Amino acid sequence: MNLSEAIVDITAAFRDRYFWTALGWQDIRTRYRRSSLGPLWITISTAVTVAAMGPLYGALFARSPGEFIPHLALGLIFWAFMSGSINEFCDAFSGSAHYLKQVKLPLTIFVLRVIYRQFIILGHNILIYPVVMVLLGKSVNLNIFWAIPGLLLVSVNLLWIGLVVAIFCTRYRDMHPVVGSVMSLMFFITPIVWQVDQLPPGRAHLADLNPLTILLELMRQPILGGVPAPMYWAVAAIAAVAGSVFAVALLARFRHRVAYWL
C-alpha cells in the first residue's frame, strides 16, 4: 500500500481542474446534442414534478402549500444532485476506459468529472426555487449563507463516496444495479416528500440515522431560513474525515489494478 501515491493522485487531480471541468462540460454537451433546451429538460421535469406532487402531498399530509412545497422542491433538487452523483460514480472509471487504458491519469479526475457534471445540473435545477418563492410569497434571510459551507461539506463527502463506489463497481460490475436499487430505497426513507415532524412522537430521531438526511438538510435548511443542528455539522465533518481516510487507503491499495479491471 502506497499512501503517498494515492495522495499525489488526489492532489494532481485538483491541480488539473481544467481537464475534469472540460470533460464534465463535454459530457453535458454530448448528452444533450441536438436538443434545443439541453439540461433544462431536467429542470422542466423537476418543476413539473414539484407542481404535481406539491399540492397533492401537501393536502394528503394536511400541510399548507407555503410550508410543504418549498420543502419538497429543495428536497427533490438536492436529492437529484446527491443520488445522480452516487449513481454515476458506478461508471466513473468504466465509462472512461478509453482514457485510462491509454494514458496514465489520476483516477480522482474521473470522480471529480461526475461531481462537476452534477453541479452543472444542480445550477439549472436550483432556478426552480426562486419561482416557488415568488409564487408562494416566500423570502430568505441571512441564514442562507450557511448553505455555502453545507454544500462544500456535502461535496467532500461525495468525493470520498465517489472514490469508494467507483473502485467497488469497477471491480464488481454487477453492483451498479444494486447501487441504483439502494438509492431508490433511500429516496423513500429520506425526508423529501415527507417531513421529520410527521413521524410519531419519540421516533423523529430515526430520520437522523440516515446519513443522506443529514447531508440533505445541510443544504436545504439554510435556504428555508433555518440553521442546521450542530449535530448535523459534526456528523458530516466526522464522516468527511473518516471517509476520506478510508478512500485514500482504498485508492492506495487498488489504484494500480483499476486499468486491469476495465
N, C-alpha and C positions, 0 to 999 in steps of 0.2 A: 504494500500500500504506500503510495507516494502522495502525501498530503500537499506537498509544495506544488506538484504538477496540477493538482485539482484547483488550488488557489490561483495559480497562474492562468488556468483555463477561464476561470470566472473573471478575473481582472482584465485579461486580454479581451474578453467578450465586451465588457463595458467600454474599454478603450476603442474598440472597433464599432462603436454605436452606429456609425454611418451605414455599415453593412447590414445589420439586422433591421434598422429602420427602413432602408431601401427595399429589403426583402419583404418586410411586412406591408409596405405600401404597394409593392408589386403584386402581392397576394390579393389585396383588395381590388386592384385594377383588373387582375386576371379573372377573379371570381365574378365580377360584375361587368365584364366586357360585353359590349353591345346592349347594355342596359341603360335606359335613359336616366333613371334615378339612382342607380348604383346601390350603395349600402343604405340609402334612405328607404328602400323597401323594407328593411328590418325595422326601421323606426316607425314606418306606417303600420306594419304588422303589430308591433308592440302597442302603438297608440290605439289601434282597433281593439286589441285585447283588453286594454285598460278601460276603454269606453264601454265594452260589452260586459266585462266582469265587475267593474266598479259598482254601478247601480244595483246589479243583481245580487252580488255577495254582500254589499252593504245592507240591502233590505233583508236578506236571509239572516245576517248577524245583528240586525237592529242597530246599525251604525249610521251616523249621519254622513252624507257624501263628503262634507268638508273634513271629516276625520279619517274616513276609510280610504277614499280614492287616492290622496297623496301617499298614504302608507303603501297601498297596492302598487301605484305607479313606480315609486322609487324601489320597491321590493323587486318588481319584475325587471327594472333596468339594471340594478346592481347584481341580481341573480344571473341575468344573461351574461354579464361580464365575468363573473366567477365560474359559472358552470361551463360557459363557452370556452374559457381558458383551460379548465381541467380536462374537458373532453378532447380538446385539440392537442393537449400535451401528449396524448397517446401516439399521435402521428408526427411529433416534433422531429424525431430522428429518421423514422422510416420514410416520411414524406420528403426528406432532404437527402435521401441516399445518394443521389447523383452528385451532390457536393461532397459528402463525407467519404465516398469511395475514391474520389479523385484528388482531393486537396485536404491537407491536414488543417482543420479549423477547430477553434474552441467549440465544444459541444453546447456550452451555455448560450452561444449565439442563437441557436435554433429554438431554445426555450424563450429567450427574450423576443424573438421574432413573433411568437404566438402572443405573448403579452402585449406587445406593441400593436399587433393587428386587432386585438380585442379592445385596446384603448381607443383606437380609431372608431370602432363600432360604438363604444360607450359614449364617445364625444357626439355622435349623431343621436343616440337614443336619449341622452340627457336633455335634448332640446324639447322633449315631451313635457318635462316638468314645468317650465315657465308657462306653457299653455294651460296646464292644470291649475297653476297658481292664479292666472288671470281669470279663468272660468269660475273658479271657486272662491275668489277673493282672498286667497292666502297670501301671507307675507313671510319674509325670512328675517332673522336677527343676526347679531354678531356671532352667534354660536355656529353659523355656517362655516366659519373658518376652521373649526375642528375637523371638518371633512377632509382637509388637506393632509394633516398627519394620519388621519384614519385611512385614506386612500394609499398613502405611502406604506403604512404598516401592512395593509392588505396585499399590496404589490410584493413586498418582501416575502410574505407567506406564500404567495402564488409562485414566486421564483423557486423556492426550495421544493414546493409540491410539484412544480413542473419538472424539475430535475429528477425527482424520485419516480414520478409517473412515467416520464419519457424513457428512462432506463428500464423500468419494470416492463412496460408494454413493448419495448423493442426486443427484450429477451423472451417474453411470453406474448406472442401476437394475439392469441385468443382472449386476452384480458381486456381488449378495447371495448367489446360489448358489455363486459362486466362493469367497467368504469361507467359506461353510459347508463346502465341499469341502476347503479348505486346513486348516480346524480339525479336520476328521475325520482328515485325514492326520497332522496334528501329534499327535493322540492316540496314534498307534502309535509315533511316534519320540520320545515323551516318556516318561521312566521312571515310568509309572503302574502298569501291570500287569507290569513287569519292573524290575530293579534295575541300577544302573550297574555294579556289580562282576560282573555276569553277562557283560559284554562281554569279548571276547578281550583278553589282555594287550597293553597299548600302544594299545588302542582306546577306553579309558574317557573320554579327553578329547573324543571325538567327541560325547558327550552334552552337553557344555558348549557346543557350538556352537549348540545350540538355545536361544534366549533364554527360551522358556517353561519349560525345565528349571530355569533359574536362578530365575525368579520362583516356580515351584512349590516349590523347595527352601527358599527364604527363609521360606515359611510352614510347610512340613512338618517340616523337620529340628529346629527348636526343640521342637515338640510331641513328637517322637520321642526327645528328650533330648540332641540334638546342637546344635552351633553351626555355622551356615552358614559356608563358607570365606570368608576376606576377599575373594577374587577375586569371589565372587558379589555381595557388598555393593558392591564397586567398579563392577562391570559394570552392575548395576541402577541405581546412582546416576548413572553417566555416561549411561546410556540415558534416565533420567528427565530429566536436564538437557538433553541434546541433542534428545530427542524433544519436550520442552516448547517449546523454541525453534522447532523446525520446525512444531509445531502452531500456535503463536501466529502465525508468519509465514503459514501457510496460512489461518488464520482471518481474518487481516487482509486477505488477498488476495481471499477469496471470500465473506466473511460477508454482503455485500450482495446476492449472487447466489442465495443458498440459497432465498429465498422465490420467486424466478422459476423455479427448477428443480422446485419442488413441483407 
